[in-house]
Amino acid sequence: MGPSRTLTGYAGDHARGNLPLVAGCRPHDRRRRSRVRDHWWLPEEGCRPAVPRPPPAPRRRLIAGLATLAHSAERLRAELLARCTFPLSGTRVTCAVSGGADSTALLVLAISAGLEVTAVHVDHGLRPGSAEEALVVSNTATRFGAAFRSERVQLTDGPNLEARARAARFAVLPHEVLTGHTADDQAETILVNLLRGAGTRGMSAMRPGHRRPLLALRRAETEALCAAFELEVVHDPSNLDPRHLRNRVRHELLPLLADLSRRDPTPVLTRQADLVRDESDLLDELAAALDPTDANALAAAPVPLARRAVRRWLTADHPPDAATVERVLAVARGEAVAAEVGGGRRVARRHRQLTLFAPTNTPQNK
């Protein structure tokens, strides 16, 4: 007889009948059993390992489904990335990541764009469990190979919680930080600015570019990307608080506009913002050539340019509202002697010159 042979396979597979016997093979002596490459049965010389049976049908379907999902996730990521405006591959960037779907998608897409990413989570300490949200961001950053750090801030006292939180957040973030604003955020910003009486600059909303690389994406797409990669996201309950104007615009005004117009208003609004921005940039360029302290030149200039020149002049210290700008133009035309312009400052005319006085009555321009 030929040499004795043993059967290969995983422990217990032969006993359960999952591995067929190979002709001329016998189970190896249990006392000599050892684990080699996860095999509990060792082949003796001349024995060909038995081929395991394929997985049962339900498992095959699960594997195929997971492969399809993985392919779909990668395809979605590639499609969204093609519409983003990230810096060149290899650039070091900081991404503000709250843990929501938009900022989480920003993190994933920035890494996919080949950037050296540091994800920064800012904890405002406004609600219980906010510290755990940093852990969610940290886990995502680790999974995709990004650096991570967390910052905790203390808010100052006063009204407008949203504005105070934003100021505290950007105080600890670098100036060139990347944010996850989407086209939906852009549409909301346009409407909020319109309701507050903003001019063309406010109607221009957020300027596209490297700092806001997701402005061409929709919120539903960032949520779909997070779902495709099975990423945990943070849901901020304050986004449902009707006391905040932006939330009412998001949950009430935009759906109403969609119902009235029978179309999605977001692309319409963002397109209008692009058009207004182009015209606003042209007016800024023309207004830059106008000296706002030359009263005669200011009075003779077209009103839109004169307004912009005055606004540019006063904005550095205390951004003026529309009424303040009109008061300064009245001084330039000789219709008033002086005008209060906010922050304890005033503008007065002497001969052909407009002078901006600080609260100490010291002129700020010669």
C-alpha positions in Angstrom: 0.0 0.0 0.0 1.1 3.6 -0.6 2.0 6.0 2.2 -0.7 7.0 4.5 -2.1 10.5 4.0 -4.0 13.0 6.1 -6.9 15.5 5.4 -6.5 19.2 5.5 -9.0 21.8 6.6 -10.2 23.8 9.6 -10.9 22.2 13.0 -14.0 20.2 13.0 -14.7 20.6 9.2 -14.2 16.9 8.5 -16.4 16.0 11.5 -19.1 18.3 10.2 -18.8 16.9 6.7 -17.8 20.3 5.2 -14.7 18.8 3.7 -14.8 15.7 1.5 -12.4 12.8 2.1 -9.6 12.5 -0.4 -8.9 9.0 -1.5 -6.2 7.4 0.5 -6.2 10.0 3.3 -6.9 9.5 7.0 -7.3 11.9 9.9 -4.1 12.9 11.5 -3.4 11.7 15.0 -5.0 14.2 17.4 -2.0 14.0 19.8 0.2 15.4 17.1 -2.2 18.1 16.0 -0.7 21.6 15.5 -1.8 24.8 13.9 -0.1 25.8 10.6 -1.7 28.6 8.6 -4.9 28.1 10.5 -5.0 24.4 9.4 -5.7 21.8 12.2 -5.1 18.9 9.9 -1.6 18.4 8.4 -1.1 16.9 5.0 1.4 14.0 4.8 3.6 13.6 1.8 1.8 13.0 -1.4 -1.6 14.2 -0.2 -3.4 17.0 -2.1 -5.4 19.3 0.3 -9.1 19.0 -0.1 -10.9 22.0 -1.6 -13.5 23.6 0.8 -17.0 23.9 -0.3 -18.1 27.4 -1.5 -20.0 29.5 1.1 -23.8 28.9 1.2 -26.0 30.9 -1.0 -27.2 33.5 1.6 -23.6 34.3 2.4 -22.6 34.6 -1.2 -25.5 37.1 -1.7 -24.3 39.1 1.3 -20.7 39.2 0.0 -22.0 40.2 -3.4 -24.2 42.9 -1.9 -21.3 44.3 0.2 -19.1 44.4 -2.9 -21.8 46.3 -4.7 -22.2 48.7 -1.9 -18.4 49.3 -1.7 -18.3 49.9 -5.5 -21.3 52.3 -5.2 -19.6 54.2 -2.3 -16.4 54.6 -4.3 -18.3 55.7 -7.4 -20.3 58.3 -5.4 -17.1 59.6 -3.8 -15.5 60.0 -7.2 -18.6 61.8 -8.6 -18.8 64.3 -5.7 -15.0 64.9 -5.7 -15.1 65.9 -9.3 -17.4 68.8 -8.4 -15.4 70.1 -5.5 -12.9 73.0 -5.5 -10.1 71.6 -3.3 -6.5 73.0 -3.4 -3.8 71.0 -5.2 -3.0 67.5 -4.0 -0.4 67.5 -1.3 -1.5 70.8 0.2 -1.7 70.9 4.0 -5.2 72.0 5.1 -7.3 72.3 8.2 -10.9 71.2 8.0 -13.5 72.3 10.5 -15.4 69.1 11.4 -18.3 69.3 13.7 -19.3 65.7 13.1 -22.4 66.5 11.0 -22.8 65.0 7.5 -21.5 68.1 5.6 -18.3 68.5 7.6 -17.7 64.7 7.7 -18.1 64.5 3.9 -15.6 67.4 3.7 -13.1 65.4 5.7 -13.5 62.3 3.5 -13.4 64.2 0.2 -10.4 66.3 1.3 -8.4 63.1 2.0 -9.6 61.6 -1.3 -8.3 64.8 -3.0 -4.8 63.9 -1.8 -4.6 66.7 0.8 -2.7 66.5 4.1 -5.6 67.0 6.4 -5.9 68.0 10.0 -9.5 67.7 11.3 -10.4 70.2 14.0 -13.4 69.8 16.2 -14.5 72.8 18.3 -16.5 72.0 21.4 -18.6 75.0 22.4 -19.8 73.2 25.6 -23.4 74.1 24.8 -25.1 70.8 25.5 -24.5 67.5 27.4 -22.5 65.0 25.4 -20.7 67.5 23.3 -17.4 66.0 24.3 -18.4 62.7 22.9 -18.9 64.3 19.5 -15.2 64.9 19.3 -14.7 61.2 19.7 -16.9 60.6 16.6 -14.8 63.0 14.6 -11.6 61.5 15.9 -12.7 58.0 14.9 -13.5 59.1 11.3 -10.2 61.0 11.0 -8.3 57.9 12.2 -10.2 55.7 9.8 -9.3 57.8 6.7 -5.8 58.7 7.8 -6.2 62.4 8.9 -4.6 64.1 11.9 -7.0 65.3 14.6 -7.2 67.8 17.4 -10.1 69.1 19.5 -10.6 72.7 20.8 -12.9 73.7 23.6 -14.1 77.3 23.8 -16.0 79.5 26.2 -18.7 81.7 24.8 -19.0 85.4 25.8 -22.2 86.7 27.3 -24.7 88.5 25.1 -27.5 88.0 22.5 -27.3 86.1 19.3 -26.0 82.7 20.4 -25.2 81.7 16.8 -23.0 84.7 16.2 -21.2 84.3 19.5 -20.6 80.6 18.8 -19.3 81.3 15.3 -16.9 84.0 16.6 -15.5 81.7 19.3 -15.1 78.9 16.8 -13.2 80.9 14.2 -11.0 82.5 16.9 -9.3 79.0 17.4 -9.3 78.0 13.7 -6.8 79.2 11.1 -7.9 81.9 8.7 -7.7 79.5 5.7 -9.7 76.7 7.3 -11.9 74.6 5.0 -15.6 74.4 5.8 -18.3 72.1 4.6 -20.9 74.6 3.4 -23.1 73.3 0.6 -25.4 74.8 -2.0 -28.2 74.4 0.6 -26.3 76.6 3.0 -25.7 79.1 0.3 -29.4 79.3 -0.5 -30.2 79.8 3.2 -27.6 82.5 3.5 -29.0 84.4 0.5 -32.5 84.4 2.0 -31.3 85.3 5.5 -29.3 88.2 4.2 -32.3 89.3 2.1 -34.6 89.3 5.1 -32.0 91.4 7.0 -31.9 94.0 4.3 -28.5 93.2 2.8 -27.3 94.9 -0.4 -25.7 93.2 -3.3 -22.7 92.0 -1.2 -25.1 90.2 1.1 -27.0 88.8 -1.9 -23.7 87.4 -3.2 -23.6 85.2 -0.1 -20.5 83.0 0.2 -17.8 83.2 -2.4 -16.8 79.9 -3.9 -13.2 78.7 -3.7 -10.8 76.5 -1.9 -12.1 77.5 1.5 -15.6 76.3 0.7 -14.9 73.4 -1.6 -18.4 71.8 -1.3 -20.5 74.7 -2.4 -21.5 72.9 -5.6 -22.8 69.9 -3.6 -26.2 69.4 -2.0 -26.9 68.4 1.6 -28.6 65.2 0.5 -25.4 64.2 -1.3 -23.2 64.7 1.7 -25.6 62.6 3.7 -25.6 59.9 1.0 -21.8 59.8 1.1 -21.7 59.3 4.9 -24.4 56.6 4.6 -22.5 54.8 1.8 -19.3 54.6 3.9 -21.4 53.8 7.0 -20.0 56.8 8.9 -21.3 57.9 12.2 -22.5 61.5 12.1 -23.6 63.9 14.8 -27.0 65.4 14.8 -27.1 68.9 16.4 -30.6 69.4 18.0 -30.1 73.2 17.7 -30.6 72.9 14.0 -34.3 72.2 14.7 -34.7 75.2 17.1 -37.3 77.6 15.5 -35.9 80.5 17.5 -33.0 80.7 15.0 -33.9 82.5 11.8 -31.8 80.2 9.6 -33.7 77.2 10.9 -37.0 78.7 10.0 -35.7 79.6 6.5 -34.5 76.0 6.1 -37.5 74.2 7.4 -40.3 76.6 6.6 -39.5 79.2 3.9 -37.5 77.0 1.5 -40.2 74.3 1.4 -42.9 77.0 0.9 -40.9 78.5 -2.0 -40.6 75.0 -3.5 -44.3 74.5 -3.2 -45.2 77.9 -4.7 -42.7 77.7 -7.6 -43.1 73.9 -8.1 -39.4 73.6 -8.4 -36.3 73.3 -6.3 -35.5 76.9 -5.3 -31.9 76.2 -4.3 -30.3 76.1 -7.8 -32.3 79.3 -8.7 -31.0 81.2 -5.6 -27.4 80.1 -6.0 -27.4 81.1 -9.7 -28.7 84.5 -8.8 -26.0 84.8 -6.2 -23.4 84.1 -8.9 -24.8 86.8 -11.2 -25.0 89.4 -8.4 -21.5 88.6 -7.2 -20.1 89.3 -10.7 -21.8 92.6 -10.8 -20.8 93.4 -7.2 -17.1 92.7 -8.0 -17.3 95.1 -11.0 -18.8 97.9 -8.8 -16.1 97.3 -6.1 -13.4 97.7 -8.7 -14.9 101.0 -10.0 -15.5 102.3 -6.5 -11.9 101.6 -5.5 -10.8 104.4 -7.8 -13.1 107.0 -6.0 -11.7 108.9 -3.1 -14.4 108.9 -0.4 -12.8 111.8 1.4 -13.2 114.1 -1.6 -16.6 115.6 -1.0 -17.1 117.0 -4.5 -16.0 113.8 -6.2 -18.3 111.8 -4.0 -21.3 114.0 -4.6 -20.8 113.9 -8.4 -20.3 110.2 -8.6 -23.1 107.8 -9.6 -24.9 106.9 -6.4 -24.1 103.1 -6.5 -20.4 103.9 -6.7 -20.6 106.6 -4.1 -22.3 104.2 -1.7 -19.7 101.6 -2.2 -16.8 104.0 -1.7 -18.3 105.2 1.6 -19.0 101.6 2.7 -15.4 100.6 1.9 -14.1 103.6 3.8 -16.1 103.0 7.0 -16.1 99.2 7.1 -12.6 98.7 8.5 -13.7 99.8 12.0 -17.4 99.5 12.1 -19.5 98.2 9.1 -22.1 100.8 8.3 -25.8 100.2 7.6 -27.6 101.7 4.6 -28.9 104.6 6.6 -25.4 105.5 7.8 -24.1 105.5 4.2 -26.9 107.8 3.1 -26.1 110.3 5.9 -22.5 110.5 4.8 -23.6 111.2 1.2 -25.8 114.0 2.5 -22.7 115.5 4.2 -20.8 115.2 0.9 -23.5 117.0 -1.0 -23.6 119.8 1.6 -27.0 118.9 2.9 -25.7 118.3 6.5 -22.7 119.5 8.5 -21.9 116.1 10.1 -23.2 112.6 10.5 -22.9 109.9 13.2 -21.5 106.7 11.6 -21.6 104.3 14.6 -19.0 103.3 17.2 -19.0 106.9 18.6 -17.5 108.1 15.3 -18.7 110.9 13.0 -18.0 112.3 9.6 -17.8 116.0 9.0 -17.1 118.2 6.0 -14.6 121.0 5.9 -14.3 122.8 2.6 -14.0 120.0 0.1 -12.8 117.4 2.5 -14.7 114.7 4.5 -13.0 113.8 7.8 -13.7 110.8 10.0 -13.5 111.6 13.7 -12.9 109.0 16.3 -14.8 109.1 19.7 -11.9 111.2 21.1 -12.6 113.8 18.4 -9.2 113.0 16.8 -9.4 112.9 13.0 -8.7 109.5 11.5 -7.9 110.9 8.1 -6.0 114.0 7.0 
